[in-house]
Amino acid sequence: MRTAASRLLGARARLRWVHLVLGGALLMPYFFLAQVVVSVWTGRGGFLGSGPLAFASYGLSLPLAAATAVFGPVRPLSAGAVRALCGVPGERLAAGPARSWAARGRTSAWWTLHLGVGALVSGTSLAVPPMAVVLIALPFVSRLRTAELGLGWFSTHAAPYVAPLLGIGMLVGLALCAAGAGELLARTAPVLLGPTAADRLAAAEERAADLAVRNRLARELHDAVGHALSAVTLQAVAARRVLDSDPAFVREALAAIEDTSRRTVGELDAVLGLLRDGDSARAAAAPAPTLAADLDGLLARTRAAGTAVTAHQHPGPAGNWERLPAIASREAYRIVQEGLSNALRHGTGPVELRITVRGAHDAAPPELEITMTNPPAPAERPQPRTTGGRGLHGAAERAALLGGRLEAGPHQGLWRLRALLPLGGAAR
């Protein structure tokens, strides 16, 4: 009993009734236009006293509503109302406007159904409660028994003790009709307003693009912040060890810590600021360090941490790194940064870095080769270096996105990182 009452009068039923009344209100402009057309056609007015003419106007208003629903933002507005008032999950409804004619036809059918059923429920909700109240009050108010209400099809001459039952039955019937109409619309909405195959494909592509952007941002932040923390930690450790014996080195290390922290905080702030605004596309397109502009600073900060780095750079016929494609320059910088960060955390001894453009003098497509070697950590160290970390995995993803490859592991008694990045004709 309580479940049935909840389905008839509960919060969801009331919201669905509001949705139906909203549909009735939206039909009124079409109904008034149809009234004018029918009045001109028949040469008669006074629709309130003529049921046939009123229903004729109602019937004409439905195709008018169906025709206008083919255009405009009807589907997103209808889906929003259904989601908020009918309790239909959002994932079962289309988000954007209808693009194909099939989707527009389904939207038109929904619009006609919503407005048509809503108008009937709205009209009944206006007419039935006053009549039911009169019938319920009939045994208690004697003047109602002789009152002429001006409606030939509604009489107050019923038996006084039968009238309240009729009034209560009318209210229950109204509740049943409203609940049934609300349930009908809730079940029909996913069929007529649900996403088409093209909508699902577009949504999947959008999610994939957003996921790709987020993965790139995760790699950028990991590489930038991870390298900065490694460099700052080693610089601080080296400065602490020679605090009393080499003040000049300490000052140099502190300056390097300051510069590294400022650069990293600025980069992190720019990306996070755009992400807070919900603009992941702009965050992904935010300026990133490149091999041409930032390699020297990266090497200087690494050396300031106390690790000797010997760099051999061979840009090829161009003579400098500025002629590299922008995306290759960005990804190459991050790969070098991750390699140095990995060497700082897990390696010992000097690092030898070689960056070369290969294939520039023959018919082979040019490639950018990055090779980095340094002695591995001693066997007794608790955290031996492996290729399973996020950093090296991210570096391998960067190389793969450009169509290249990355290898990292022991090689002839040293730890070696080697990356090959195709450049194509753009390198020239």
FIKE-578505 format. One line per 5 residues: number of its first residue (from 1); their letters; for each residue x, y, z of N, C-alpha, C. Coordinates in steps of 0.1 Angstrom, whole numbers. Each point is the difference from the previous one (the first is absolute). Example, Ala and Ser with C-alpha at 12.3 -4.5 7.8 and 13.67 -1.06 7.14 Angstrom:
REM residues 2
1> as> 132,-57,78,-9,12,0,9,12,0; -4,11,-7,9,11,0,-8,11,8
REM end
This chain:
REM residues 428
1> mrtaa> 8,-12,0,-8,12,0,9,13,0; 10,-1,9,9,12,0,7,2,-13; 4,-12,-6,8,1,-13,-9,6,-10; -13,-4,-1,-9,5,-10,-2,15,2; -2,4,13,-2,14,3,12,8,-4
6> srllg> 12,-5,2,12,7,-4,2,1,-15; -5,-10,-7,1,1,-15,-10,10,-5; -11,2,7,-10,10,-5,3,14,5; 5,1,12,1,13,6,14,4,5; 10,-9,-2,13,2,5,7,11,-8
11> ararl> 13,3,4,7,11,-5,3,-2,-15; 3,-12,-5,2,-2,-14,-13,2,-8; -11,-5,6,-13,2,-7,-3,15,-1; 3,7,10,-3,15,-1,9,7,-10; 12,-4,-1,9,6,-9,-4,-4,-15
16> rwvhl> -5,-12,-2,-4,-4,-13,-13,8,-3; -8,2,10,-12,8,-3,4,15,-4; 10,5,6,5,13,-4,5,0,-14; 6,-11,-4,5,-1,-14,-11,-1,-9; -11,-6,3,-12,-1,-8,-7,14,-2
21> vlgga> -1,7,12,-6,13,-1,9,10,-8; 13,-2,0,9,8,-8,-3,-3,-15; -2,-13,-3,-4,-3,-14,-13,7,-4; -10,0,9,-12,6,-3,2,15,-2; 8,7,8,3,14,-2,7,3,-13
26> llmpy> 9,-9,-4,7,2,-13,-9,-2,-12; -11,-7,2,-9,-2,-12,-9,12,-2; -2,9,10,-9,11,-1,2,9,-12; 13,4,-3,1,8,-12,-5,-7,-13; 3,-13,-1,-5,-7,-12,-15,-1,0
31> fflaq> -6,-2,12,-14,-1,2,-7,13,-4; 5,11,4,-6,13,-3,1,3,-15; 11,-4,-7,1,2,-14,-10,-9,-7; -1,-13,5,-10,-9,-6,-14,5,2; -3,7,11,-13,5,2,-4,11,-11
36> vvvsv> 10,8,-3,-2,10,-10,-3,-6,-13; 8,-10,-4,-2,-7,-13,-14,-7,0; -4,-7,10,-13,-6,1,-11,10,0; 2,11,7,-11,10,0,-2,6,-14; 11,3,-7,-1,6,-13,-7,-11,-10
41> wtgrg> 4,-12,2,-5,-11,-9,-15,-2,2; -4,0,13,-14,-3,3,-9,12,1; 6,12,2,-8,12,2,-6,1,13; 5,-8,10,-6,0,13,11,3,11; -5,6,11,9,2,11,-6,-7,13
46> gflgs> 4,5,11,-6,-6,13,4,-14,2; 13,-3,0,5,-14,2,-3,-6,13; -1,9,11,-2,-6,13,-13,-7,1; -10,3,-7,-13,-6,0,-2,-11,-10; 11,-3,-8,-2,-9,-11,12,-10,1
51> gplaf> -4,-12,5,10,-11,1,6,-4,-13; -8,-2,-10,6,-5,-13,10,10,-6; -4,13,1,10,10,-6,13,1,9; -2,-2,13,12,0,8,9,-12,-3; -6,-11,-2,8,-12,-3,6,1,-14
56> asygl> -7,7,-9,5,2,-14,13,9,1; -1,10,8,12,9,2,11,-8,6; -3,-9,10,10,-8,6,7,-9,-10; -9,-7,-8,6,-9,-11,9,7,-10; -4,13,-3,8,7,-10,13,5,6
61> slpla> 0,3,13,12,5,7,11,-10,0; -3,-13,0,10,-10,1,9,-1,-12; -5,0,-12,9,0,-12,9,13,0; -6,11,4,8,13,1,11,-2,9; -2,-6,12,11,-2,9,10,-10,-6
66> aatav> -4,-10,-6,9,-10,-6,9,7,-11; -6,9,-8,8,6,-10,11,9,6; -3,7,10,10,9,6,11,-7,7; -3,-12,5,10,-8,8,11,-5,-8; -1,0,-14,10,-5,-8,12,10,0
71> fgpvr> -2,12,4,10,11,0,3,4,14; 11,6,2,3,7,13,5,-10,10; 3,5,12,6,-9,11,-10,-7,8; -10,-7,-7,-10,-6,7,5,-12,8; 9,-8,-7,4,-12,7,8,2,13
76> plsag> 10,9,0,7,2,13,-9,6,11; -9,9,-4,-9,6,10,-10,-11,5; -5,-8,-9,-9,-11,5,8,-10,8; 12,-4,-4,8,-9,8,3,5,14; 3,13,1,3,6,13,-13,-1,9
81> avral> -12,3,-6,-12,0,8,-3,-15,5; 2,-9,-9,-2,-14,3,9,-5,11; 13,4,-1,10,-4,10,-4,6,14; -4,12,0,-3,7,13,-13,-4,6; -11,-3,-8,-13,-1,5,-5,-14,-1
86> cgvpg> 5,-8,-9,-6,-14,-2,9,-11,6; 12,4,5,8,-10,7,7,-10,-10; 2,4,-13,7,-8,-9,15,3,0; 8,-10,2,15,3,0,5,7,-12; 9,9,2,5,8,-11,7,-8,-10
91> erlaa> 7,-11,3,7,-8,-10,-10,-6,-10; -13,-1,3,-9,-6,-9,-6,10,-10; 4,13,1,-5,11,-8,11,6,-8; -3,5,-11,10,7,-9,2,14,6; 13,4,-1,4,13,6,-2,12,-10
96> gpars> 4,-2,-12,0,11,-10,-12,0,-9; -1,10,-9,-11,1,-9,0,-11,-10; -12,-3,-5,-2,-10,-10,6,4,-13; 9,-8,-6,7,3,-13,-6,-7,-12; -3,-13,2,-5,-7,-11,-16,2,-1
101> waarg> -5,-3,-12,-15,1,-1,-7,-10,8; 6,-12,1,-6,-10,9,-1,4,14; 10,6,5,0,5,14,-10,12,1; -1,8,-10,-9,11,0,-15,-5,0; -2,-11,-7,-13,-6,0,-4,-5,13
106> rtsaw> 9,-7,7,-2,-5,13,-3,11,10; 8,11,-1,-2,12,9,-14,6,-3; -4,1,-12,-13,5,-3,-11,-8,6; 2,-14,-1,-10,-8,6,-1,1,15; 12,2,6,0,2,15,-7,13,3
111> wtlhl> 3,11,-7,-6,13,3,-15,0,-2; -5,-7,-10,-14,-1,-2,-7,-8,11; 7,-11,4,-6,-8,11,0,7,13; 11,7,3,1,7,13,-11,11,1; -1,8,-11,-9,11,0,-14,-5,0
116> gvgal> -3,-10,-9,-14,-5,-1,-5,-6,13; 8,-9,6,-4,-7,12,0,11,12; 10,9,0,0,10,10,-12,9,0; -5,3,-12,-11,9,-1,-13,-7,6; -1,-13,-3,-12,-7,5,1,-1,15
121> vsgts> 11,-3,6,2,-1,14,-2,14,7; 5,10,-7,-1,14,6,-15,4,0; -7,-2,-11,-14,3,0,-8,-8,10; 3,-12,1,-7,-8,11,3,4,14; 13,4,2,4,5,13,-7,13,4
126> lavpp> -3,8,-10,-7,12,3,-15,-2,2; -6,-10,-7,-15,-1,0,-4,-10,11; 7,-11,3,-5,-10,9,0,4,14; 11,6,6,0,3,14,-12,9,5; -3,11,-7,-12,8,4,-13,-8,1
131> mavvl> -2,-8,-11,-12,-8,0,0,-11,11; 11,-6,2,1,-10,11,-3,7,14; 5,12,2,-2,7,13,-15,3,1; -7,4,-11,-14,2,1,-8,-12,4; 4,-11,-6,-7,-13,3,2,-4,14
136> ialpf> 13,1,5,3,-4,13,-8,8,10; -1,13,-2,-6,10,9,-16,0,-1; -5,-7,-10,-14,0,-2,-9,-4,12; 3,-10,7,-8,-4,12,0,11,11; 10,8,0,2,9,11,-4,14,-3
141> vsrlr> -2,4,-13,-4,13,-4,-12,-1,-8; -12,4,6,-13,-2,-6,-1,9,-12; 6,11,0,-2,9,-12,6,-5,-13; 10,-10,2,6,-6,-12,-10,-9,-8; -10,-5,8,-9,-9,-7,-10,6,-10
146> taelg> -2,13,2,-9,8,-9,8,9,-9; 13,1,1,8,9,-7,0,-4,-15; -1,10,-9,2,-3,-14,14,5,-4; 8,-10,-4,14,3,-3,2,3,-14; -10,-1,-9,1,4,-14,7,-10,-8
151> lgwfs> 2,-13,5,6,-10,-8,-10,-12,-1; -5,-1,-12,-11,-10,-2,4,-14,3; 13,-3,-2,5,-14,1,5,-3,15; -1,11,8,4,-2,14,-12,5,9; -6,-9,8,-11,3,8,3,-2,14
156> thaap> -7,8,9,2,-2,14,-13,-6,6; -8,-6,-8,-12,-6,5,1,-15,3; 13,-4,1,2,-14,4,-4,-2,15; -2,-13,3,-3,-3,14,11,6,9; -4,6,11,10,7,9,11,-9,5
161> yvapl> -3,-13,3,10,-8,6,8,-9,-11; -5,1,-12,7,-6,-11,10,10,-6; -3,13,0,9,10,-6,14,0,6; 2,-1,13,14,0,5,8,-12,-6; -6,-12,-1,7,-11,-6,4,3,-14
166> lgigm> -9,7,-8,3,3,-13,12,10,-1; 0,10,10,10,10,0,14,-7,3; 0,-8,10,12,-7,4,5,-9,-12; -9,-7,-7,3,-8,-11,6,9,-11; -5,12,-2,6,9,-10,14,4,3
171> lvgla> 3,3,13,13,3,4,10,-12,-2; -5,-12,4,9,-11,-1,3,-3,-15; -11,1,-8,2,-2,-15,10,10,-6; -1,13,5,9,10,-5,15,-4,4; 1,-4,13,14,-4,4,5,-12,-8
176> lcaag> -9,-10,-3,4,-11,-8,4,4,-14; -8,9,-6,3,4,-14,13,8,0; 2,9,9,13,7,1,12,-9,2; -1,-10,9,11,-9,2,2,-9,-12; -10,-4,-6,1,-8,-12,7,7,-12
181> agell> -5,13,-2,6,8,-10,15,3,3; 3,3,12,14,2,4,8,-12,-2; -5,-12,3,8,-12,-2,2,-2,-15; -11,3,-8,1,-2,-15,11,9,-5; 1,12,4,10,9,-5,14,-4,4
186> artap> 1,-5,13,13,-4,5,5,-12,-7; -9,-9,-4,5,-12,-8,3,3,-15; -8,10,-5,2,3,-14,12,9,-3; 4,8,10,10,10,-2,13,-6,-4; 5,-11,6,13,-6,-5,-1,-5,-15
191> vllgp> -12,-4,-4,-2,-5,-13,1,11,-11; -7,11,4,-1,12,-10,11,10,2; 5,1,12,11,10,3,13,-6,2; 1,-13,-1,13,-7,3,10,3,-11; 13,-2,3,10,3,-10,-1,-10,-12
196> taadr> 3,5,-12,1,-9,-11,14,-6,-1; 2,-9,-10,13,-6,-1,11,11,-3; -4,10,-8,9,11,-3,3,8,13; -10,2,8,2,7,13,10,-8,9; -2,-13,1,8,-8,8,15,0,-5
201> laaae> 1,0,-14,14,0,-5,6,14,2; -7,11,-1,5,13,3,4,1,15; -8,-5,8,3,0,15,12,-8,3; 1,-12,-6,12,-8,2,13,7,-5; -1,6,-12,12,7,-5,3,12,9
206> eraad> -10,7,5,3,11,9,7,-5,13; -5,-11,6,6,-6,12,14,-4,-3; 2,-7,-12,14,-4,-3,9,12,-1; -5,10,-7,9,12,-1,3,6,13; -10,1,9,2,6,13,10,-9,8
211> lavrn> -2,-13,-1,9,-9,7,15,1,-5; 1,2,-13,14,2,-6,6,12,5; -8,11,1,5,13,5,4,-2,15; -8,-6,8,3,-2,14,12,-9,2; 2,-10,-9,12,-8,1,12,8,-3
216> rlare> -1,8,-10,12,9,-4,3,9,12; -10,6,6,2,10,11,6,-8,12; -4,-12,2,6,-8,11,15,-2,-3; 3,-4,-12,14,-2,-3,8,13,1; -6,11,-4,7,13,1,3,3,14
221> lhdav> -10,-1,9,2,4,14,9,-10,7; -1,-13,-4,9,-9,7,14,3,-4; 3,2,-13,14,3,-4,5,12,6; -8,11,0,5,13,5,2,0,15; -10,-5,7,1,0,15,9,-10,5
226> ghals> 0,-12,-6,9,-11,4,15,4,-2; 3,5,-12,14,4,-2,4,12,10; -9,9,2,3,12,9,3,-5,14; -9,-9,5,2,-5,13,13,-8,2; 3,-8,-10,13,-8,0,12,10,0
231> avtlq> -1,10,-9,11,9,-1,2,8,13; -12,5,5,1,9,13,5,-9,11; -4,-12,1,4,-9,12,15,-2,-1; 5,-3,-12,15,-3,-1,8,13,2; -6,11,-5,8,13,2,0,3,15
236> avaar> -11,-2,7,-1,3,15,10,-10,7; 0,-12,-3,9,-10,6,15,4,-2; 3,3,-13,14,4,-3,4,13,8; -9,10,1,3,12,7,2,-2,15; -8,-9,5,1,-3,15,13,-7,3
241> rvlds> 5,-8,-9,13,-7,2,12,9,0; -1,11,-8,12,9,-1,-4,14,6; -9,0,9,-5,13,5,12,8,6; 9,-7,8,10,8,7,13,1,-9; 2,-10,-9,13,0,-7,-1,7,-14
246> dpafv> -11,2,-6,-1,6,-14,-12,9,-1; 1,12,6,-12,9,0,-4,4,-15; 10,1,-8,-3,3,-14,-9,-10,-7; 3,-13,2,-9,-10,-5,-14,0,6; 0,3,13,-13,1,7,-9,11,-7
251> reala> 7,12,-2,-8,11,-6,-5,-4,-14; 9,-7,-8,-4,-5,-13,-12,-10,1; 1,-9,9,-11,-10,2,-13,7,4; 1,9,9,-12,7,4,-6,8,-11; 8,6,-8,-5,8,-12,-7,-10,-9
256> aiedt> 6,-12,-2,-6,-10,-9,-13,-5,5; -1,-2,13,-12,-4,7,-11,11,-2; 4,12,2,-10,11,-2,-5,1,-15; 9,-1,-9,-4,0,-14,-8,-12,-4; 4,-11,4,-8,-12,-3,-14,0,6
261> srrtv> -1,5,12,-13,0,7,-9,11,-7; 6,11,-3,-8,11,-6,-6,-5,-14; 9,-6,-8,-5,-4,-13,-10,-11,1; 1,-9,9,-9,-11,2,-13,5,5; 0,8,10,-12,6,6,-8,8,-11
266> gelda> 7,8,-8,-6,7,-11,-7,-9,-10; 7,-11,-4,-6,-9,-9,-12,-7,6; 2,-5,12,-11,-7,7,-12,10,2; 2,12,3,-11,10,2,-8,2,-13; 8,1,-11,-7,3,-12,-9,-11,-4
271> vlgll> 5,-13,1,-9,-11,-4,-11,-2,10; 2,1,13,-11,-2,9,-10,11,-1; 4,12,-3,-9,11,-1,-10,-2,-11; 5,-5,-12,-9,-3,-11,-9,-12,3; 5,-10,8,-8,-12,3,-11,5,10
276> rdgds> 3,9,9,-11,5,9,-11,6,-8; 3,7,-11,-10,6,-8,-7,-10,-9; 4,-13,1,-6,-10,-8,5,0,-15; 10,7,-3,5,1,-14,12,-9,-2; -2,-13,0,11,-10,-2,7,2,-13
281> araaa> -8,4,-11,7,1,-13,10,12,1; -4,11,6,10,11,1,12,-4,9; -3,-8,10,10,-4,9,10,-9,-7; -5,-8,-9,9,-9,-8,8,8,-10; -6,11,-5,7,9,-9,9,10,6
286> apapt> 1,1,14,8,10,7,15,-2,-5; 7,11,0,14,-1,-4,8,-10,8; 8,-8,-6,8,-10,6,15,2,-3; 9,-4,8,14,2,-3,4,-8,-12; 10,4,-7,4,-6,-13,15,-3,1
291> laadl> 4,-8,-9,15,-3,-1,7,12,-4; -5,8,-9,7,11,-5,2,11,10; -11,3,8,1,11,9,4,-3,14; -2,-13,5,2,-3,14,10,-10,3; 7,-6,-10,9,-11,3,12,5,8
296> dglla> 5,11,-3,12,5,7,-3,2,15; -12,6,3,-4,2,14,-2,-13,7; -5,-10,-7,-2,-13,7,13,-6,3; 10,1,-9,13,-6,3,7,8,11; -2,13,0,7,8,11,-6,-4,13
301> rtraa> -13,-1,1,-6,-4,13,4,-14,5; 1,-9,-10,5,-13,4,14,0,5; 8,7,-7,14,1,5,1,7,14; -9,10,2,0,6,13,-3,-9,11; -7,-11,-3,-4,-10,10,12,-9,4
306> gtavt> 12,2,-7,12,-8,3,3,-11,-9; -9,-2,-11,3,-10,-9,6,5,-13; 11,-5,-4,7,4,-12,-7,-5,-12; -3,9,-9,-7,-4,-13,8,5,-12; 4,-10,-8,7,3,-12,-10,-1,-12
311> ahqhp> -2,11,-7,-10,0,-10,7,2,-14; -4,-9,-9,5,1,-14,-13,3,-9; 0,11,-6,-12,4,-8,4,1,-15; -8,-6,-8,3,0,-15,-14,2,-7; -3,13,-1,-14,3,-6,-1,-3,-15
316> gpagn> 11,-4,-7,-1,-3,-14,2,12,-8; -4,0,-13,3,11,-9,-6,13,4; -11,0,8,-6,13,4,9,8,9; 9,-7,8,9,7,9,-5,4,13; -13,-1,3,-5,3,13,-14,-8,1
321> werlp> -5,0,13,-12,-8,3,-12,8,-3; 1,12,-4,-13,8,-3,-7,-4,-12; 7,-8,-9,-6,-4,-12,-8,-13,2; 1,-6,12,-8,-12,2,-15,3,0; -8,-10,-4,-14,2,2,-3,2,15
326> aiasr> -10,9,2,-3,4,14,-4,-12,9; -8,-9,-5,-4,-11,8,12,-9,3; 9,-2,-9,12,-9,2,9,7,10; 1,13,-1,9,8,10,-6,-1,14; -13,1,1,-6,-2,14,1,-13,6
331> eayri> -3,-11,-8,1,-13,5,14,-4,3; 9,4,-9,15,-3,2,5,6,13; -5,12,3,4,7,13,-5,-8,12; -12,-5,-1,-6,-7,11,7,-14,2; 4,-6,-11,7,-13,1,14,2,6
336> vqegl> 7,11,-4,13,3,6,-2,3,15; -10,7,3,-3,4,14,-2,-12,8; -8,-10,-5,-3,-12,8,12,-8,1; 8,-1,-11,13,-8,1,9,6,11; 2,13,0,8,6,10,-6,-2,14
341> snalr> -13,2,2,-6,-2,13,2,-15,4; -1,-9,-9,2,-14,4,15,-2,4; 9,6,-7,14,-1,3,3,6,14; -6,12,3,2,6,13,-5,-9,11; -12,-6,-2,-6,-8,11,7,-13,2
346> hgtgp> 4,-7,-11,4,-14,2,15,-3,-5; 6,10,-6,13,-3,-6,11,6,8; 13,-3,-4,12,6,7,9,4,-12; 9,9,4,10,4,-10,-5,9,-11; 9,4,-9,-4,10,-10,-10,-6,-10
351> velri> -7,9,-7,-10,-4,-10,5,5,-13; 0,-8,-10,3,4,-14,-12,0,-8; -3,12,-6,-12,2,-8,4,3,-14; -6,-7,-9,2,3,-14,-13,1,-8; -1,12,-6,-13,3,-8,5,3,-14
356> tvrga> -6,-9,-10,5,1,-14,-12,-1,-9; 1,7,-11,-9,-1,-11,6,-10,-10; -6,-12,-2,5,-10,-8,-8,0,-14; 7,-5,-10,-6,-1,-13,-2,13,-8; 6,11,5,-1,12,-7,8,1,-13
361> hdaap> 10,-9,-2,9,1,-11,-2,-11,-11; -10,-8,3,-3,-11,-10,-15,0,-3; -4,-10,-7,-14,-1,-3,-9,-5,11; 5,-4,11,-8,-5,11,-7,12,7; -13,-3,5,-7,11,7,8,4,12
366> pelei> 1,13,3,8,4,11,-7,-4,14; 9,-3,9,-5,-4,14,8,8,10; -6,3,11,7,6,11,4,-11,10; 13,-3,2,4,-10,9,5,6,13; -5,-5,11,4,5,14,5,-13,7
371> tmtnp> 13,1,4,7,-10,7,5,5,13; -2,-6,11,4,4,13,6,-12,8; 12,1,5,6,-11,7,6,5,13; 0,-8,10,7,3,13,1,-13,8; 10,0,9,2,-12,8,-13,-3,8
376> papae> -3,-13,1,-12,-4,8,3,2,15; -11,-1,8,1,0,14,7,-12,5; 7,1,11,7,-12,6,-11,-10,4; 4,-12,1,-9,-11,2,-6,1,14; 7,6,10,-6,0,13,-10,11,2
381> rpqpr> -2,9,-10,-10,10,2,-14,-5,0; -9,5,9,-13,-7,2,-10,2,-12; 3,10,-9,-10,3,-10,7,-1,-14; 2,-12,-5,6,-2,-13,-9,6,-11; 7,6,-10,-8,6,-11,-6,-11,-9
386> ttggr> -12,2,-4,-7,-9,-9,-7,8,-10; -6,-7,-10,-8,7,-10,-14,0,3; -4,-3,12,-15,-1,3,-6,12,6; 8,11,2,-5,12,6,-9,8,-10; -8,9,6,-9,8,-8,8,9,-10
391> glhga> 12,5,5,7,9,-8,5,-6,-13; 7,-11,1,5,-6,-12,-11,-5,-9; -11,-5,7,-12,-4,-8,-5,12,-8; -1,11,7,-5,12,-7,9,5,-11; 13,-1,2,10,3,-11,-2,-9,-12
396> aeraa> -2,-13,3,-3,-9,-11,-13,3,-7; -10,4,7,-12,5,-7,2,12,-8; 8,9,4,3,12,-8,7,-4,-13; 9,-9,1,7,-4,-12,-10,-8,-9; -8,-8,5,-10,-8,-8,-10,10,-7
401> llggr> -4,10,7,-9,10,-6,5,6,-13; 13,2,0,7,5,-12,4,-10,-10; -4,-13,3,4,-11,-9,14,-5,2; 6,3,11,13,-4,4,0,-11,10; 12,-2,7,1,-10,10,10,4,10
406> leagp> -1,-6,12,9,3,11,4,-13,7; 13,-1,3,5,-12,7,8,5,12; -1,-7,11,7,4,12,4,-13,7; 12,-1,4,5,-12,7,15,-1,0; 5,-10,7,15,-3,0,5,-2,-14
411> hqglw> 12,6,-2,7,-1,-13,15,1,2; 7,-11,-2,15,0,1,4,6,14; -6,-4,10,4,4,14,-5,14,4; -7,6,-9,-6,14,3,-15,-1,-1; -6,10,6,-14,2,-3,-2,9,-12
416> rlral> -8,-5,-9,-2,8,-13,-14,3,-2; -3,12,-4,-13,4,-5,2,4,-15; -8,-6,-9,2,4,-14,-14,2,-6; -2,11,-7,-13,3,-6,3,4,-15; -9,-4,-9,0,4,-14,-13,6,-3
421> lplgg> 0,13,-5,-12,7,-3,0,4,-15; -9,-5,-8,0,4,-14,-3,14,-2; 6,7,-9,-2,14,-3,-6,2,-13; 1,-8,-10,-6,2,-13,6,12,-7; -7,5,-10,5,11,-7,0,13,7
426> aar> -8,1,12,0,12,7,13,4,6; 9,-10,2,13,4,7,8,8,-9; -2,-1,-13,8,8,-9,-5,14,-1
REM end
